Amino acid sequence: MNTCPTCHQPVPEHRKTYPILDRHPEGVSYAVRSGEFRAPRKGEFYISGAIPAAYRAPNDLTMKFQIARLV
């Protein structure tokens, strides 16, 4: 579980940040969970991987993932 670097308390799941491994045109480099779990549509970011990170869907996907929003 992630902990806050300042107060060393556990960080709630919805506030954890994930690096974006695809290039984002506006230079945004982190995402958080949006609370949705569904198949991402083209251009949406989703969280996936053994070491979780955010990716942009290249097209409409059929598998369900945690949908991400940029921070």
Backbone hydrogen bonds, N-H to C=O, Kabsch-Sander energy under -0.5 kcal/mol:
donor,donor_aa,acceptor,acceptor_aa,energy
4,C,9,Q,-2.7
8,H,4,C,-1.9
11,V,2,N,-2.4
15,R,12,P,-2.0
16,K,12,P,-0.6
16,K,13,E,-0.9
18,Y,31,A,-2.7
20,I,29,S,-1.8
21,L,19,P,-0.6
21,L,54,A,-2.5
22,D,54,A,-0.5
27,G,24,H,-1.9
31,A,18,Y,-2.1
32,V,69,R,-2.6
34,S,67,I,-2.8
35,G,67,I,-0.5
38,R,65,F,-1.8
43,G,57,A,-2.8
44,E,41,R,-2.4
45,F,68,A,-0.5
46,Y,55,Y,-2.6
47,I,66,Q,-2.7
48,S,53,A,-2.4
53,A,48,S,-1.9
54,A,19,P,-3.1
55,Y,46,Y,-2.7
57,A,44,E,-3.1
61,L,40,P,-2.6
65,F,38,R,-2.4
66,Q,47,I,-0.8
67,I,36,E,-2.4
68,A,45,F,-2.6
69,R,32,V,-2.7
71,V,30,Y,-2.2
